[in-house]
């Protein structure tokens, strides 16, 4: 499935100009924050790299880094927001994800006309919006946000790997791989593990 600008073009026909795509990375891991991005693409100019955008999960790390640099350096606007593992544990992953998304929107200096959001809704924001299931497969703007969120989170996890060595966070990015689970059983959770996620919770009993 290849994203398109169909959603953005429909909104432009209705008079909306600044349309941001919003997505997150890190809902499923056992450790680290959930990170969200809001991206306004320069889609009227149609730089060549727009056609390369895909859901971040369909891309290699090298491709994500390349597209992140394109988004950052070629006229796009973006904001990144996060919710820490403590927020995830206190309020739950859905509320934490919505908070990260709202913080990403707040990082954009322009007043947005419309939000295209992958899966979730943000009723706390007084901005017209549409929630799209599998939006990162359908909308270029949401796909771009998925790439920015993923790259930003992966780079954070590299920092955490240096801070908490031995857990393989540079490789597993906090996800519950077999290797990660074995390390968890051997070492126990580190400070950024999500205590309310069941594999970690079971080790604390």
C-alpha positions in Angstrom: 0.0 0.0 0.0 1.5 3.3 -1.1 0.5 6.6 0.6 -1.0 9.5 -1.5 -1.9 13.1 -1.2 -5.6 12.3 -1.7 -6.6 13.4 1.9 -4.5 16.6 1.7 -5.9 17.5 -1.7 -9.5 17.0 -0.5 -8.8 19.3 2.4 -7.2 21.9 0.2 -10.3 21.9 -2.0 -12.3 22.7 1.1 -10.1 25.7 1.9 -7.6 24.1 4.4 -4.0 25.1 3.8 -1.7 24.0 6.7 -2.4 20.3 7.1 -0.3 18.3 9.6 0.1 14.6 9.6 0.5 13.1 13.1 1.9 9.7 14.2 3.7 8.0 17.0 6.5 5.6 17.7 6.9 3.5 20.8 3.5 2.4 22.0 4.5 -1.2 22.3 8.0 -1.3 23.8 8.7 -2.3 27.4 11.1 0.6 27.9 11.5 4.2 27.0 9.1 7.0 26.0 6.4 7.2 23.5 7.3 9.8 20.8 5.0 11.6 18.4 5.6 13.8 15.4 3.5 16.4 13.6 4.6 17.2 10.1 3.5 19.8 7.5 5.0 18.7 4.1 5.9 21.1 1.3 3.5 19.1 -0.9 2.7 21.9 -3.3 6.4 22.0 -4.5 6.4 18.1 -4.6 10.2 17.5 -4.0 11.2 14.1 -5.4 11.6 12.5 -2.0 7.9 12.8 -1.2 7.3 9.8 -3.5 9.6 7.7 -1.3 7.6 8.2 1.9 6.1 5.1 3.5 5.0 3.9 6.9 8.3 3.9 8.9 7.9 0.1 9.6 8.2 -0.6 5.8 11.6 1.2 5.6 15.1 0.3 6.5 16.9 2.4 9.2 19.1 3.9 6.4 16.0 4.9 4.4 14.4 6.4 7.5 17.5 8.5 8.3 17.7 9.7 4.7 14.0 10.8 4.6 14.3 12.3 8.0 17.1 14.5 6.7 15.0 15.4 3.7 12.0 16.4 5.8 14.3 18.4 8.1 16.1 20.2 5.4 13.7 20.7 2.5 10.9 23.1 3.6 8.8 20.8 5.8 7.8 21.9 9.3 7.7 19.4 12.1 7.4 19.2 15.8 8.3 16.3 18.1 6.7 15.5 21.5 7.2 12.7 24.0 5.7 11.2 27.0 8.1 9.5 29.4 7.9 6.0 30.7 6.6 7.5 34.0 3.7 9.1 32.2 3.0 5.8 30.4 2.9 4.0 33.8 0.8 6.7 35.5 -1.8 7.4 32.8 -1.7 4.5 30.4 -0.3 4.2 26.9 -3.3 5.7 25.1 -3.3 8.9 27.2 0.5 9.1 27.0 0.4 8.8 23.2 -2.2 11.6 23.0 -0.1 13.8 25.2 2.9 13.2 23.1 0.9 14.0 19.9 -0.4 17.2 21.5 3.1 18.2 22.5 4.3 17.6 18.9 1.5 19.9 17.6 2.5 22.6 20.1 6.0 22.6 18.7 4.8 23.9 15.4 5.0 27.6 15.2 2.2 28.0 12.5 -1.5 27.9 13.3 -2.6 24.6 11.8 -5.8 24.4 9.8 -6.3 20.6 10.0 -4.8 17.5 11.6 -4.6 14.1 9.9 -4.0 11.6 12.8 -3.0 8.0 12.6 -5.7 6.0 14.5 -6.3 8.3 17.5 -8.3 11.5 18.0 -7.2 14.5 19.9 -10.4 16.2 21.2 -8.3 18.3 23.6 -7.0 20.3 20.6 -9.3 22.9 19.1 -8.2 22.1 15.6 -10.3 20.4 12.9 -9.0 16.8 12.5 -9.6 13.4 11.1 -8.5 10.1 12.6 -7.5 7.6 9.9 -7.0 3.9 10.6 -3.6 2.8 9.1 -3.1 6.4 8.2 0.6 5.9 7.8 -0.2 3.7 4.8 -2.6 6.1 3.2 -1.4 9.7 3.8 2.0 11.1 2.9 1.8 13.5 5.7 1.1 10.8 8.3 3.8 8.6 6.8 6.3 11.5 7.2 5.3 11.9 10.8 5.8 8.1 11.4 9.3 8.5 10.0 10.2 11.5 12.1 8.8 9.9 15.3 10.6 6.7 14.7 14.0 8.3 14.0 13.6 10.7 17.0 12.8 7.8 19.3 15.5 5.5 18.0 18.1 8.2 18.6 16.8 8.7 22.1 17.1 4.9 22.7 20.8 5.1 21.6 21.3 7.6 24.3 19.6 5.4 26.9 21.8 2.5 25.8 24.8 4.4 26.9 23.1 5.4 30.1 21.9 1.9 30.9 24.3 -0.5 29.3 23.7 -4.2 29.1 20.0 -4.1 28.0 20.7 -3.9 24.3 18.6 -0.8 23.9 20.6 0.3 20.9 19.4 -2.8 19.1 16.0 -3.7 20.5 14.9 -0.1 21.1 13.0 -1.3 24.2 10.8 -3.8 22.4 10.3 -7.2 24.0 12.6 -9.3 21.8 13.7 -12.7 23.1 17.1 -11.3 23.8 15.6 -8.4 25.7 13.4 -10.7 27.8 16.4 -12.9 28.7 18.4 -9.8 29.8 15.4 -8.6 31.8 15.1 -11.9 33.7 18.9 -11.8 34.4 19.3 -8.1 35.3 15.8 -7.0 36.3 14.3 -3.8 35.0 16.3 -0.6 34.6 14.9 2.8 35.5 13.3 3.4 32.1 11.4 0.1 31.9 7.6 0.5 32.0 6.5 -1.0 35.3 2.9 -1.4 34.2 3.6 -3.5 31.1 3.0 -7.1 32.0 6.4 -8.7 31.2 8.1 -6.1 33.4 5.4 -6.2 36.0 5.7 -10.0 36.4 9.4 -9.6 37.2 8.7 -7.2 40.0 6.3 -9.5 41.8 
